[in-house]
Amino acid sequence: MDVKKHGLSEHLSPRGKAVSRLVWGLVASLIVLTGLLLNNSLNGPAVVVVGSYSASIATAVPLRPSVANVTEGPRQRPVDTEEKIETDNASKVIENGNLDGLFPENPQLGNFYESVKNETLVVGIANANNEGSSSNKEGNVGEDKAMEPKDPGADGSFEACDFFDGRWVRNGRSKPYYRPGSCPYIDKDFDCRRNGRPDNGYIKWKWQPNGCDIPRLNATDFLEKLRGKRLVYIGDSLNRNMWESMVCILRRSVKKKKRVYEISGRSDFKKKGIYAFRFEDYNCSVDFVAAPFLVKESSFKRENGSIETLRLDLMDPATSMYRDADLMVFNTGHWWTHEKTSKGEDYYQEGDHVYPRLKVLKAYQKALSTWSRWVDKNVDSSRTQVFFRGYSVTHFWGGQWNSGGQCHQETEPIANKTYLTNYPSKMRALEHVLEKTNTPVIYLNVSRLTDYRKDAHPSIYRREYKTEEERNRAVGAQDCSHWCLPGVPDTWNELLYASLLRAGKGIWGN
């Protein structure tokens, strides 16, 4: 019989046919089982990579470890350069969807925390004319809820990390240290939410150093370490901004709020003098001493009367109020830009000599040298840690603080470095003085990190307005110098806390 003309089954016995069906059944089962196993290997965290356009960016969401080729997801609306904060090369560049070399240590999972740290989002900047977003219609990248943030300094870089070299990242999950409008000790000029600011994006950013992670400020730990001690902020109203931030952060962790109070019962902190918040349960205080120049404001008698002067060679008499403090946080800078000081005519004095004219930068450096000598002479560095907080950058557009400068329409940080200001010359003068100071001083160099934050000033939200006419008038007199609370000064205090932990002096080393 010609086999080619008949099906094979016709030549098999009934027993052979049964065996054949069993074999084919086993083969089919193996195929199905293999498919299920392959499918399971693909179920897990996945990374969706936005492929390369003319400016490539990588965004991270969960990773599929077994996928060899990652395809480009659906393109979203163009990314506005003002919408995504710059990552300073933190994001890896992936061209044409090729993952080769992106995760050299672990090709499957990669070092995911280089893109997502402290459960926050880091997004690269795309050109305004390019497409590139991630996974939702608002253009915001979804958060990875499965991954845990690595411990601060777990990679060994915490000790050597420059805390002030970094970028702002959207803080999608963590809450501010205290709710807007919840702290009764915030100056009404800084309480933007209570004064009607409609947006809240300015409280959803976290400062991320490029070389390490920093811990959140643990208020309970801070208070325990401050037990029986004094923390004093000395300087101008920007340090008052920082002081109020710290009071509110620490107060938030105290159960019995009535046991936190200003010792004189005051609630207005604008006048010169000393203000002290006592934390009764910890026998400690967090104080502010108003000394905007750090040196002495004085007067000089002449034949035709007396003139106001600034003694560049003498400290402000308020030093007696804080010389025994355990932590000192100094600043000065903003008052040196006002008309009287910047002109420098018959204003600066040393000894009995009043300078007919002296450049403000030279006067500033002389005053800082006086401060440095005082610190070296009066501070016991074995028990007291000294900080100096750098200049906080302002954002007056279209004028100066006294000539109609504005910032009330800003709702996002600066995203492009080219729009940042030049590094303040006053901070170079400060750094020169700090190099010659014998006492260890921790320099909180906040100038660059504040430069990005054009969105976080009180602007017109310094008070509540009864009428629209009142609000319109406020447009011509805005505050683009101080900061809303909660806000940027919370980050300054977070960096102060991280710096204390890293310095490890005394109880801070435990």
C-alpha positions, 0 to 999 in steps of 0.5 A, spaced: 500 500 500 502 506 498 503 510 504 504 517 501 496 516 499 494 515 506 494 518 513 499 515 518 493 513 523 490 508 518 496 504 519 496 504 526 493 499 531 488 501 536 493 500 541 498 504 537 493 510 536 492 510 544 499 511 545 500 516 540 494 520 543 498 520 550 504 522 547 501 528 543 497 530 550 504 530 554 507 535 549 501 539 549 501 540 556 509 541 556 507 547 551 502 550 556 506 549 562 512 552 559 508 558 557 505 559 564 512 559 567 515 564 562 509 569 563 510 569 571 517 571 569 515 577 566 510 579 572 514 583 577 516 590 577 517 593 570 521 599 568 518 603 562 523 607 558 521 613 554 526 612 548 530 617 545 528 623 542 532 629 540 534 630 547 533 623 551 531 622 558 530 616 562 524 615 567 523 610 572 517 606 574 517 598 576 522 594 572 521 587 568 528 583 570 527 578 564 525 583 558 531 583 553 528 589 549 524 594 552 519 598 547 517 605 547 511 606 550 505 611 547 508 618 547 505 623 551 504 631 550 511 635 550 514 636 556 515 643 558 522 645 561 519 649 566 515 643 568 520 638 570 526 640 575 533 639 572 536 632 575 544 635 573 545 628 570 542 624 575 538 620 570 541 615 565 541 617 557 538 611 553 538 612 546 534 608 541 531 604 547 537 600 548 539 598 555 546 596 554 550 599 560 545 602 563 545 597 569 552 595 569 552 592 576 545 588 575 543 587 568 536 585 571 534 590 577 539 595 576 541 600 581 534 603 581 535 607 587 539 612 583 533 614 579 528 614 585 531 616 592 527 616 599 521 614 595 521 621 591 521 622 583 527 624 579 525 626 572 530 628 567 529 635 563 526 634 556 527 639 550 521 643 550 520 641 543 521 634 544 516 629 547 517 625 553 513 623 559 511 617 562 505 614 564 499 618 565 495 623 562 498 629 566 505 627 564 507 625 571 511 619 572 508 614 577 511 612 583 514 605 585 511 603 591 514 597 592 521 599 592 524 601 599 529 607 599 536 606 601 539 608 608 542 615 608 549 614 606 548 606 605 553 607 599 559 609 604 558 616 601 555 620 606 561 622 610 564 625 603 558 628 600 556 635 598 549 636 601 549 642 597 550 640 590 544 637 588 537 638 585 530 639 587 525 632 586 518 632 586 516 629 593 510 625 591 509 621 597 512 624 603 508 629 607 511 636 609 514 636 616 507 640 619 501 641 615 500 648 612 496 653 616 497 648 622 503 651 626 500 658 630 507 660 631 508 662 624 509 669 622 503 671 618 507 674 613 510 667 611 503 663 612 501 663 605 496 658 605 492 661 611 493 668 606 489 664 601 495 662 596 491 657 592 496 652 589 500 647 594 506 645 589 511 649 592 511 644 598 512 638 594 519 638 592 525 635 596 532 637 596 536 631 593 544 631 593 547 628 587 552 624 591 548 621 597 541 621 601 540 625 607 535 623 612 529 626 614 529 631 620 527 626 626 524 631 630 523 626 636 531 625 636 533 632 635 529 634 641 532 628 645 539 630 643 537 637 645 535 635 652 537 641 657 540 645 651 539 651 647 539 652 640 539 659 637 538 662 631 542 669 630 541 674 624 536 677 620 529 676 618 531 670 614 534 667 620 527 668 623 524 664 617 528 658 619 527 659 626 520 659 626 520 653 621 524 649 626 520 651 632 514 648 628 517 642 626 519 640 633 513 642 636 509 637 631 512 631 634 510 633 641 504 630 644 502 636 649 502 642 645 501 647 651 508 645 653 511 648 648 511 656 648 514 663 647 517 664 654 515 671 654 508 670 651 509 674 645 506 672 638 510 677 634 517 676 633 519 682 628 522 687 633 529 687 635 531 682 641 531 675 643 525 670 643 525 663 646 521 657 645 521 653 651 520 645 650 518 644 657 518 636 656 525 636 654 528 642 658 531 645 652 529 652 648 530 654 641 531 661 640 532 667 635 536 673 636 535 679 632 541 682 629 541 683 622 548 685 621 551 681 627 555 687 628 553 693 632 548 699 629 551 705 632 551 713 632 556 718 631 556 725 633 558 731 629 558 738 629 551 739 626 548 733 629 549 725 630 549 720 624 547 713 624 553 708 623 555 701 623 561 699 627 564 694 623 569 692 628 564 691 634 559 685 635 552 687 636 551 687 644 546 681 643 552 677 644 551 676 651 544 673 650 547 667 646 554 666 648 552 660 652 548 656 647 550 649 645 548 650 637 549 657 634 546 658 627 548 665 624 546 669 618 547 676 615 546 678 608 540 681 606 540 688 610 547 689 606 543 690 600 539 696 602 540 703 600 543 706 606 548 700 606 549 699 599 551 706 598 556 706 604 556 714 604 558 716 611 555 710 614 561 705 616 565 706 622 571 703 625 574 706 631 573 713 631 573 713 623 567 714 619 568 712 612 566 717 607 565 712 602 566 704 603 564 699 598 559 694 601 562 688 599 569 690 603 564 693 609 561 686 609 568 682 609 570 687 615 564 685 619 565 678 618 572 678 620 569 681 626 564 676 627 570 671 626 574 674 631 568 673 636 567 666 635 574 664 636 575 668 642 568 666 645 566 659 643 568 653 646 568 648 640 568 642 645 561 643 647 558 648 642 557 647 634 557 653 630 553 654 623 553 659 618 547 659 613 549 662 606 545 667 602 538 666 600 537 668 593 531 673 592 527 672 585 524 679 584 522 680 576 521 686 573 524 691 579 527 690 586 524 689 592 522 697 593 520 698 586 515 693 584 519 686 583 514 681 582 514 673 583 506 672 584 505 668 578 511 663 579 508 656 581 514 651 579 522 651 580 527 654 575 528 648 571 534 650 567 541 652 570 542 657 565 537 661 568 540 661 575 544 667 578 551 668 578 554 665 585 553 671 590 560 675 591 558 676 599 558 668 599 565 668 596 567 673 602 564 669 607 568 663 605 574 667 605 573 669 612 571 662 614 577 659 611 581 663 616 576 662 622 580 657 627 573 655 630 570 649 626 564 652 623 559 648 619 557 652 612 550 651 610 551 653 603 544 654 601 545 659 595 544 655 589 539 650 592 534 657 594 536 660 587 532 654 583 526 656 588 522 662 585 516 659 586 516 658 594 516 666 596 510 669 599 509 674 594 502 677 595 500 672 600 503 676 606 496 677 609 489 676 607 485 681 603 478 683 604 477 685 597 479 684 590 482 691 590 486 690 596 489 684 592 491 688 586 494 693 590 499 688 593 501 686 586 506 692 587 509 690 593 511 683 594 515 679 598 520 675 593 525 674 599 522 670 605 519 664 604 512 660 605 512 656 611 512 650 610 517 651 605 524 652 603 527 653 610 524 646 612 530 644 608 535 648 611 533 645 618 533 638 614 540 640 612 542 642 619 540 636 622 544 632 617 550 636 618 550 635 625 549 627 624 555 627 620 559 631 624 558 626 630 560 631 636 558 629 643 551 626 643 550 627 635 555 621 634 550 616 638 
